[in-house]
Amino acid sequence: MGKVISRVGRLLVFLSTLWFIMATPLLAEDIAHRRIIGFSPDGTYFAFEQSGIENGSGRAYAHIFLIETGRNKWVKGSPFRATARGAGKLRAARRKVRRDARKTLARYRINRKGVVLASNPITELNADPHKVTVHTRRTIRKLDEPLVFSIEEVRIRTPRCRRATSKRIKGMVIRVRRKGGRQQVLHEDKRIPKSRGCPTSYGIEDVIRLKKRGGGAVYAVIYSFIRAGASGQERRFIAGGWHDDGGDYQEPEHYRDLYDYYGGADNSNQNDRDNDRDQDRGRSGRGYNEERYDDDRGRDRNGEGYRR
């Protein structure tokens, strides 16, 4: 009798181990990467790319989003989407989506890099994902009051997500304030758009600033979110913009070359060309320079826009 129980026990352990091995792919995570493409010269438009490998199907995907920063809406025709299978599938998907988006990005003159003021990748554990405080320029001296961008997660009833996950479905309220000043609501979800799926949490990924020619600045903020997918959790991106036309410090004349070099003014596109001579230029239309497809480098972490 004891031997029978022992054999049954070993069989149960074997079956449990086998189930775990078989179930592991189903519990895999789909973590998208984002790449910042840039702004139009006046900051009216902002573009970025996200790409990754789907859970379950193993299919590669790549998306390019072009948003209007004043209204936080997708430009007509955006997003551009591509998928691929087989050898080199991620590289192939990214090439295809860039070909599809090339004319539109050139039409809207997406050729200004901007300056990344803050970045909070999924690997960073000591940062608050719901609040980012930034100085608005690269300087040791305190030239103006810092900006505080924040996300508040709010529960929103979403009947279509009832079977997708047992977790609460969340929307977001996005705010900005100048430290010590009044808070401004940039976006508030009243419902969850279908394009966002069934999100359960949010975080701030990047804050990018472009100095406008006539004064002031435009900020693009990329937000990450976790949603329930068919084969596990998925991490995706959305983005929004904010135009700050007041309280912007004017740099001394001798600072101009420095700030122009880092992505703000008229000659930033020339600086990019000087630094990127070895990259693919000219195939993408006027003003838009394609980057190499360095999928194995950590610099590409991607994004997805939101609409109201």
N, C-alpha and C positions, 0 to 999 in steps of 0.2 A: 504493500500500500504506500509506504514511504517513497519507494522508487518511482511509483506512478506520479505521486504529487511532485517529486523532484523534476521528473520529465516534463510535466505540465507547466511547472514554474519556468523551466528553461525555454519551453516553447513560447510562453507568454512574453518573456524577455526578448526573444528573437523577433517575435511578431511586432512588439513595441518598437524595437530598434529599426526594423524594416519599414514600419509606418512612418517613423520620424524621418528616415532618409528619403522616402518617397514624397513626404509632405513638405520637405524643406524648400524645394523650388516654388511651391505655392505660397510660401511665406516670405519670399524674396521681396526686396524693396526696389522700387523704380525711382531712382534719384536723378532728376534732370540736371543738366549743366547749363549755365547761362553764359552768353557772350554779349558784351555791350558793343553795339555798332556805332551809335552816335546820334547827334542832333542835326537839324537843319541850321543854317547860319543864324537865324533869328530866334532859334529855340522853340519855334511853333510845333515842330515834329521831333519825335524821338523813336529810335528803332533798336531792337535787340533780338537775339536768337536764343532758342533753347533746343536741346537735343538730348537723346538718351536711347536706352533699350527698353522696350516694353516688357512688363512681366508676362509670364505665360507664353505668349507668342514668340518672344525673342526677336521681334521685328524692331529695326531702328527707326527712329522718327526725328524730324527736325522741323522747327517752326520759326518763322520770322514775323515779328509783330511791329507794326508801325502805328504809333498813337499820336493824337493831337493833344499836346500838353495842356492847353487851356481848358479843354472840355473832358479830358480823360476818356476819349472814345477812340475806337479803332478807325483808321483811315479806310475808305472804301477799297475793297480788295484784300485787306489784311484781316486775319493772319494768312500767311502763306505756309502751306504744309506739304511735307514730303515724307515718304516711308521707303524702306529698302530692306531686302533680305540677302542672305548669302555672304560671301567673303567681302570684307571691307565695307559692310553695310552701313555703318555709321558715317564713314567718310562719304559714301555715295549719297546718302540721304541729305547730308549737309550741302554737298555740291549741287544737288538738284534744287533744293529750296532757295539757294542763293541765285541760281540761274533764273528761277521763277520770279524772285523779288527784285532782280537787278534793275529793270527799267523803272519800277516804281520808286526805288530808293534814289535813283539818279534824278527822277522827275522832281522829287521833294528835296533834292540836294542834301542828302544825309552825309555830311563831310566834316562835321565838327566833333571832336572826341569828348570835350568837356573834361572836368577834373573830378576824379573819384574822391569824395571827402570821407566816406566811411564804407566799410565792407564787413559783413558778418556771415561768413560761410558756415555751412552745417557742422563743420569740424570745430568751430570755436565754441567753447563751453562756458567761458567766464563773462560773456557779454549778455546784456538784456535784449532778447530778440524783439521786445515790444516797444523799446524806446532807444533812440539814437540822438546824441547831442554832438553837434559839429560846429567848428569854426568855418567860416565861409571862404577862407583862402589859406594858402600855404604861407604862414608867417609865424614868427616867434612872438611878436608883439600882439597885444589884444587890440585889434583895429575896430571891431564892432562886436555887438552882442551875439553869442552863439545861438544857433537854431536848434530846436528840439522837435524831432519828428516822432510820433507815437501811433501805435495801433491798439485799439480796444476790441477784444473779441466779444461778440454779442450772439446770443442764441437766436436762431431764426428757424421757424417751423418750415420744413421742406418735405412735403409728403412723398415726393418722388425718391427720396433718399432713405425711406424707412427700411427697405430691405438691403440697402448697401452696407450699412454699418450699425452697430449698437451704440456708437459714440454720438454725442450731441453735434449737430450740424451748426457751424459757426459762420457768421458774417463778420464784417469789420467796420469800425469807425476810425478814419484816419485824420489826425490833427497835426498842426504845426504851430509853434509859437516861438517868438524871439525871447530868449531867457529874460525873465522879469517883465515880459509884456503880455499882451492879450492872446488867447488861444483862438485859432481859426480851424474850422472843420473843412477838410479838403474833400472828403468822400464819406458817405454813410450808406451802408447796405440796407435796403428795405426788403430785398429778396435776394436769393442766390441765383445768378444766371446759369443756364445749363452749361455754358462753356466752361464754367469753373468746376463742374461736377459736384461732389459732396464733400466740402472741406471741413476739417475738424480742428485746425489750428493755423496760425499765421505768424510771420516774423518779418523784420526788416532786413533785407539782404544788402542793398547798396544805396548810397546817396551820391548823385552825380550833379555837378554844377556847371552851367555854361554862362559866362558873362555876356550880356547883351550889348550890342554896339552902342545903343542909345542910352545906356545906363541901366542899372538893375541887373537881375540875373534870373535864370530859369533853372529849376531843380527837377530832375527826374529821380524818382524813388522806385526801386525794384523791391517787391515784397514776395516772400516765399510762402507757400501754403502746402499743407499736407491734406490729401484727400483719400477717400476710400476708392480703391480700384478693384477690378475684377479678380485680380490674383494677389492682392496685398495693398499696402500703403504706397502712395505715389507722391512725390514732391515736385511741385510745379511753381511757376512764377507769374506774377501780374505786375503791372507798373502804372504809375500815375505821375502827373507833372504839377508844378506850382510855379507861378510867375511872381517874383518878389521885386516890385518896382519902387520900393521905398526903403530908406535906411541903409543903402548900399554904399560902403566906403569907396571913395575914389582914390586909386593908387597914385603915388607920386609919379612924375614923368619917367624917372629913371627905373621904375619897376616894370614899365610896359613890356619890354622884351621878355622878362622872366614869365609874366603871366600869359603873354601871347604864346610862348613856347608850351605852356602846360594846358593849352586847349581853349582859350577864351576868345581871342580876337581874330582879325582878318587873316593873319598869316599862319594860323594854326594848321591849315591843310598843307601848306608848304613844309612846315616843320615835320608833319607826319610823313610826307614823301621823302624828306631828307633821312629820316630814321628808318624808313621801310623800303629802301631801294630794292631789297631782295624779295619783296612780296609781289603778289600778282596785282598789277595796276593796268588800267586801260581796257580790260575786257568788260568792265562793269558799267560803263557809261560815265558821263561827265560828273566829277565830284565824288563818286563813290568808289572807294578802293577795297577790293576784296582782300581778306587776309588769308594766309595759308591755312590749310586744314590740319592743324596740329592737334589732333584729337587726344593725344597722350599727354598734353601739357595741362597743368592745373589752372591755366589762365581762363579757360572757357567754361563759364558756369551758367549761362542762358536765362531766358525770361518769357513771360506771357502777359499780354495786356488785359485790362479789365474795362468793361463798359457799364454804364449805369443802367 
